[in-house]
Amino acid sequence: MMGKIPKSGKSFKGCVEYCMLKKDAVILDATGLRTGEVAHTIADFNMQRKMRPGLGQAVGHIALNWSPEDSPKLTDELMVSIAKEYLKKMKIFDTQVLMVRHHDTDHDHLHIVYNRVDNDGKTISDANQRWNNVKASKALTLKYGFHMAAGKDRVNRQRLKGADKAKYQIHDQIKAILPKVKSMEELQKLLAKQGINILYKFKSGTQNVQGISFGKGEYQFKGSEIDRSLSYGKISKMIADRMQEKQEQVQLAKPKSLADELREILKQSGNEPHYLKQGPKEQYLSHEPKTNYLGSLGIDISDDVDDEAIYGRNRRRQEKARTNTR
C-alpha cells in the first residue's frame, strides 16, 4: 500500500466532483459532510473553509493505492479502517473527510478528500507530508501483510504525474549517473545538465554536511525520501569505495620490481632472509651472515646488483650500530 499526495488545491468543487462522479465510484465514509448531492458536499467543505479565508490551498487530497495482489483481502470496511489509521499517522484529524473508492484501474485505490481548515478553524499543516506518507504507508503495509513492491523498476512511469513524476525522474537520473562519477562535485555538474539541482544541509555553524536534497522544477525531495540508498552518507561512501577499488586495481596492474618478485618467491618457500624482510629497523640489524637461499632453489643471484646493494646497506647499518654502542 502506498499513499499518493497531489499538490494541495484551491477548489473543492473540482476535487469532489472528480471523486464522486467517477464511473462506479462508491462513497465509503464521510465525516462532517452531507453526501446525498455532490453540490451539498462541496457547500459543506466551503462553509468550513470560510473560518480561515486567508488559506488559499485548503483542499487536502490523498489517494491510497494497493497492489493487485491485495485485492482478495480488501473489503470496503477494511479500506476505511486502514484509511483512518493512515490519517492519524499523518496527523490529519478533527476535520471534514470524504472517502471514495474507485474501480477504474487494475489496482484497488481509495480517494481521501479532507479540509485543511479543521473544525476549530485552525490550519492542518502539510509540512513534511510526503516523508510522513512514506513512513505511514510502509508501517500499515507491514502491519496488514500487504504486498511489498520488489523495487522502483516495477513502477509504471507513464502514469505518474506531478511530484511523483519528478521524484522518479530524479531517481532514474541519479542511478544512471552515479556509477560514472568520481566526486560529489562531478555528480552535481552532471545532474545540473538534466535540470536537477543539489542542496546540502550543513551542521549548524560548520561546513560539515548532514544531509542532501534534490530538486527538479517546483519539487524538492530529501535523498532518502527518493530512495534509501540516496542519502548523503550512502552516496559519498559509494563514490569513495569505487575510487578506492579503482586505485587498488591500478596498483595490482603495475609491474613488480625484481626485489618484490624475489621476496614473493622466498615468502612462498618459507625461507625469506632477514635482509629482504620489510619491518622495524631491528630486523635489518641481524648479525646472521648472508645465506644464498635462492641458490637452494636453483636460482643464481651471485651477480645480482640489487641484492648485493641491500646486503651492503645491511652491513653498514650493523657497523654503525656497533660503533654507537661502544
C-alpha positions as CSV (number, residue, x, y, z in Angstrom):
1,M,0.0,0.0,0.0
2,M,1.2,3.5,-0.8
3,G,-0.3,6.9,-0.5
4,K,-0.1,9.4,-3.4
5,I,-0.3,13.0,-2.5
6,P,-1.1,15.6,-5.2
7,K,-0.3,19.2,-4.6
8,S,-2.8,20.9,-2.2
9,G,-5.6,22.5,-4.3
10,K,-7.8,25.6,-4.1
11,S,-11.1,24.3,-5.4
12,F,-13.2,21.7,-3.5
13,K,-15.6,21.7,-6.5
14,G,-13.2,20.2,-8.9
15,C,-11.7,17.6,-6.5
16,V,-15.1,16.5,-5.1
17,E,-16.7,16.2,-8.5
18,Y,-13.8,14.1,-9.7
19,C,-14.0,11.7,-6.8
20,M,-17.8,11.4,-6.5
21,L,-18.8,11.5,-10.2
22,K,-16.3,8.9,-11.5
23,K,-18.0,5.9,-13.0
24,D,-18.6,3.1,-10.5
25,A,-17.4,5.4,-7.6
26,V,-18.6,4.3,-4.2
27,I,-18.7,6.7,-1.2
28,L,-17.4,4.6,1.8
29,D,-17.3,7.2,4.5
30,A,-17.9,10.8,5.3
31,T,-17.3,12.9,8.4
32,G,-19.0,16.3,8.8
33,L,-20.4,16.2,5.3
34,R,-23.7,15.6,3.5
35,T,-23.2,13.2,0.6
36,G,-26.7,12.9,-0.9
37,E,-25.9,15.5,-3.5
38,V,-22.5,16.5,-4.8
39,A,-23.4,20.1,-4.5
40,H,-24.2,19.7,-0.8
41,T,-20.8,18.1,-0.1
42,I,-19.0,20.9,-1.9
43,A,-21.0,23.5,0.0
44,D,-20.2,21.9,3.4
45,F,-16.5,21.9,2.6
46,N,-16.6,25.6,1.5
47,M,-18.6,26.6,4.6
48,Q,-15.9,25.4,6.9
49,R,-13.0,26.8,4.9
50,K,-14.5,30.3,5.5
51,M,-13.2,30.1,9.1
52,R,-9.8,30.5,7.5
53,P,-10.3,32.8,4.5
54,G,-6.6,33.6,4.1
55,L,-5.7,29.9,3.4
56,G,-5.7,29.6,-0.3
57,Q,-4.7,25.9,-0.5
58,A,-7.4,24.5,1.7
59,V,-8.1,21.3,-0.3
60,G,-6.4,18.2,1.0
61,H,-6.4,15.1,-1.3
62,I,-4.7,11.7,-0.9
63,A,-5.1,8.5,-2.9
64,L,-4.3,5.2,-1.1
65,N,-3.2,2.6,-3.6
66,W,-2.9,-1.2,-3.1
67,S,-1.2,-3.8,-5.3
68,P,-3.5,-6.1,-7.4
69,E,-2.2,-9.0,-5.2
70,D,-4.0,-7.5,-2.2
71,S,-7.5,-7.4,-3.9
72,P,-8.8,-10.6,-2.4
73,K,-8.5,-9.3,1.2
74,L,-9.7,-5.7,0.6
75,T,-13.2,-5.2,1.7
76,D,-14.8,-1.7,2.0
77,E,-14.7,-1.9,5.8
78,L,-11.0,-2.8,5.8
79,M,-10.1,0.1,3.5
80,V,-12.0,2.6,5.6
81,S,-10.4,1.3,8.8
82,I,-6.9,1.5,7.3
83,A,-7.6,5.0,5.9
84,K,-8.5,6.2,9.3
85,E,-5.3,4.8,10.8
86,Y,-3.3,6.4,8.0
87,L,-4.9,9.8,8.7
88,K,-3.9,9.6,12.4
89,K,-0.3,8.8,11.4
90,M,-0.4,11.8,9.1
91,K,-1.8,14.0,11.9
92,I,-4.9,14.7,10.0
93,F,-7.9,14.7,12.4
94,D,-10.8,16.8,13.8
95,T,-11.8,17.9,10.3
96,Q,-14.2,17.1,7.4
97,V,-13.2,13.9,5.5
98,L,-14.6,12.2,2.4
99,M,-13.6,8.7,1.4
100,V,-14.5,7.4,-2.1
101,R,-13.5,4.1,-3.7
102,H,-12.8,3.9,-7.4
103,H,-12.7,0.9,-9.7
104,D,-11.3,2.4,-12.9
105,T,-7.8,0.7,-12.7
106,D,-6.4,-2.8,-12.2
107,H,-5.5,-2.0,-8.6
108,D,-7.7,-1.0,-5.7
109,H,-7.5,2.6,-4.5
110,L,-9.3,5.0,-2.2
111,H,-9.5,8.7,-2.6
112,I,-9.5,10.8,0.6
113,V,-10.6,14.5,0.4
114,Y,-10.2,16.5,3.6
115,N,-10.4,20.1,4.7
116,R,-7.2,21.7,5.8
117,V,-9.2,24.0,7.9
118,D,-10.2,21.9,10.9
119,N,-13.3,22.0,13.0
120,D,-11.8,24.8,15.2
121,G,-10.7,27.0,12.3
122,K,-7.1,26.0,12.6
123,T,-4.9,25.0,9.7
124,I,-3.7,21.4,9.3
125,S,-0.1,21.6,8.3
126,D,1.2,19.9,5.2
127,A,4.9,20.3,6.1
128,N,6.9,17.1,5.7
129,Q,3.8,15.4,4.3
130,R,5.5,13.4,1.7
131,W,8.1,12.0,4.0
132,N,5.4,11.2,6.6
133,N,3.4,9.5,3.9
134,V,6.2,7.1,3.1
135,K,6.6,6.1,6.8
136,A,2.8,5.7,7.4
137,S,2.3,3.7,4.2
138,K,5.2,1.3,5.0
139,A,4.0,0.8,8.6
140,L,0.5,-0.1,7.5
141,T,1.7,-2.3,4.7
142,L,3.8,-4.3,7.2
143,K,1.1,-4.4,9.8
144,Y,-1.6,-5.8,7.5
145,G,0.8,-8.0,5.4
146,F,0.1,-6.3,2.1
147,H,2.2,-6.9,-0.9
148,M,5.6,-5.1,-0.8
149,A,6.7,-4.0,-4.3
150,A,10.0,-5.5,-5.3
151,G,11.5,-2.2,-6.4
152,K,11.1,1.1,-8.3
153,D,11.8,-0.7,-11.6
154,R,8.2,-2.0,-11.5
155,V,6.6,1.4,-11.2
156,N,4.7,2.5,-14.4
157,R,6.4,5.8,-15.2
158,Q,3.9,6.6,-17.9
159,R,1.1,7.0,-15.4
160,L,3.0,9.3,-13.0
161,K,2.2,13.0,-12.7
162,G,3.3,16.0,-10.6
163,A,5.6,15.3,-7.7
164,D,5.7,11.5,-8.2
165,K,6.8,12.0,-11.8
166,A,9.5,14.4,-10.7
167,K,10.7,12.1,-8.0
168,Y,11.1,9.1,-10.3
169,Q,12.8,11.3,-12.9
170,I,15.4,12.4,-10.3
171,H,15.7,8.8,-9.1
172,D,16.4,7.4,-12.6
173,Q,18.9,10.1,-13.5
174,I,20.9,9.7,-10.3
175,K,21.0,5.9,-10.6
176,A,22.2,6.3,-14.3
177,I,24.9,8.9,-13.5
178,L,26.2,7.8,-10.1
179,P,28.3,4.7,-11.3
180,K,30.3,7.0,-13.5
181,V,31.3,9.9,-11.3
182,K,34.4,10.4,-9.3
183,S,33.2,13.0,-6.8
184,M,30.1,14.8,-5.4
185,E,31.1,17.9,-7.4
186,E,31.0,15.9,-10.7
187,L,27.7,14.4,-9.8
188,Q,26.3,17.9,-9.1
189,K,27.5,19.2,-12.5
190,L,26.1,16.2,-14.5
191,L,22.7,16.4,-12.7
192,A,22.5,20.2,-13.4
193,K,22.7,19.4,-17.1
194,Q,19.5,17.3,-16.6
195,G,17.7,20.1,-14.8
196,I,18.3,18.6,-11.3
197,N,19.9,20.7,-8.5
198,I,21.5,19.5,-5.3
199,L,21.0,21.3,-1.9
200,Y,23.2,20.4,1.1
201,K,22.2,20.6,4.7
202,F,25.1,21.6,7.0
203,K,25.6,21.1,10.7
204,S,24.8,24.4,12.5
205,G,27.8,26.7,12.4
206,T,30.0,24.3,10.4
207,Q,30.7,23.2,6.9
208,N,30.0,19.6,7.8
209,V,27.4,18.2,5.5
210,Q,24.5,16.4,7.3
211,G,22.1,15.8,4.5
212,I,21.3,16.2,0.9
213,S,18.2,17.1,-1.2
214,F,17.5,17.1,-4.9
215,G,15.2,19.5,-6.7
216,K,13.6,19.5,-10.1
217,G,11.3,22.3,-11.2
218,E,9.0,23.2,-8.3
219,Y,9.6,20.0,-6.4
220,Q,12.3,19.2,-3.9
221,F,12.9,15.9,-2.1
222,K,15.4,14.6,0.5
223,G,17.7,12.0,-0.9
224,S,16.5,9.3,1.5
225,E,12.9,10.2,0.5
226,I,13.7,9.4,-3.1
227,D,15.4,6.2,-2.2
228,R,17.1,4.9,0.9
229,S,20.3,4.4,-1.0
230,L,20.4,8.1,-1.9
231,S,21.2,9.7,1.5
232,Y,24.4,11.9,1.6
233,G,26.3,9.3,3.6
234,K,25.5,6.4,1.3
235,I,26.2,8.3,-1.9
236,S,29.6,9.5,-0.5
237,K,30.5,6.0,0.6
238,M,29.6,4.6,-2.7
239,I,31.8,7.0,-4.6
240,A,34.7,6.6,-2.1
241,D,34.5,2.8,-2.2
242,R,34.6,2.8,-6.0
243,M,37.5,5.1,-6.2
244,Q,39.5,3.1,-3.7
245,E,38.7,-0.1,-5.7
246,K,40.0,1.5,-8.9
247,Q,43.2,2.6,-7.1
248,E,43.8,-0.9,-5.9
249,Q,43.3,-2.2,-9.4
250,V,45.9,0.2,-10.8
251,Q,48.4,-0.8,-8.1
252,L,47.8,-4.5,-9.0
253,A,48.4,-3.8,-12.7
254,K,51.8,-2.2,-12.1
255,P,54.8,-4.4,-12.9
256,K,56.6,-5.8,-9.9
257,S,60.3,-4.9,-9.2
258,L,62.9,-7.6,-9.1
259,A,63.2,-7.3,-5.4
260,D,59.4,-7.7,-4.9
261,E,59.4,-10.8,-7.1
262,L,62.3,-12.3,-5.2
263,R,60.7,-11.5,-1.9
264,E,57.4,-13.2,-3.0
265,I,59.3,-16.3,-4.1
266,L,61.1,-16.5,-0.7
267,K,57.9,-16.0,1.3
268,Q,56.2,-18.8,-0.6
269,S,59.2,-21.1,0.2
270,G,59.3,-20.0,3.8
271,N,63.0,-19.1,3.6
272,E,62.9,-15.3,3.4
273,P,66.3,-14.0,4.7
274,H,66.4,-11.2,7.2
275,Y,68.0,-8.7,4.9
276,L,65.0,-8.9,2.5
277,K,62.2,-8.6,5.1
278,Q,60.2,-5.4,5.5
279,G,59.6,-4.4,9.0
280,P,61.1,-2.5,12.0
281,K,64.7,-1.3,12.0
282,E,65.8,-4.1,14.3
283,Q,65.1,-6.6,11.7
284,Y,67.8,-5.1,9.5
285,L,70.4,-5.3,12.2
286,S,70.7,-9.1,12.2
287,H,74.2,-10.4,12.7
288,E,73.4,-13.6,10.7
289,P,75.6,-14.0,7.7
290,K,74.0,-13.7,4.3
291,T,72.8,-17.1,3.0
292,N,72.1,-17.8,-0.6
293,Y,68.5,-19.1,-0.1
294,L,67.8,-18.6,-3.8
295,G,70.7,-20.8,-4.7
296,S,69.0,-23.6,-2.8
297,L,66.0,-23.1,-5.1
298,G,68.3,-23.3,-8.2
299,I,68.4,-19.6,-8.8
300,D,71.8,-17.9,-9.2
301,I,71.9,-14.4,-7.6
302,S,75.6,-14.1,-7.1
303,D,75.9,-11.2,-9.6
304,D,72.5,-9.6,-8.7
305,V,73.3,-5.9,-8.1
306,D,70.0,-5.1,-6.2
307,D,70.5,-8.0,-3.8
308,E,74.2,-7.1,-3.1
309,A,73.2,-3.4,-2.6
310,I,70.6,-4.5,0.0
311,Y,73.1,-6.7,1.8
312,G,75.7,-3.9,1.7
313,R,73.4,-1.5,3.3
314,N,72.6,-4.1,6.0
315,R,76.4,-4.5,6.8
316,R,76.9,-0.7,7.0
317,R,74.0,-0.4,9.5
318,Q,75.4,-3.2,11.6
319,E,78.8,-1.5,11.7
320,K,77.2,1.8,12.6
321,A,75.1,0.1,15.3
322,R,78.3,-1.5,16.8
323,T,80.1,1.9,16.8
324,N,77.2,3.6,18.6
325,T,77.2,1.0,21.3
326,R,80.9,1.4,22.1
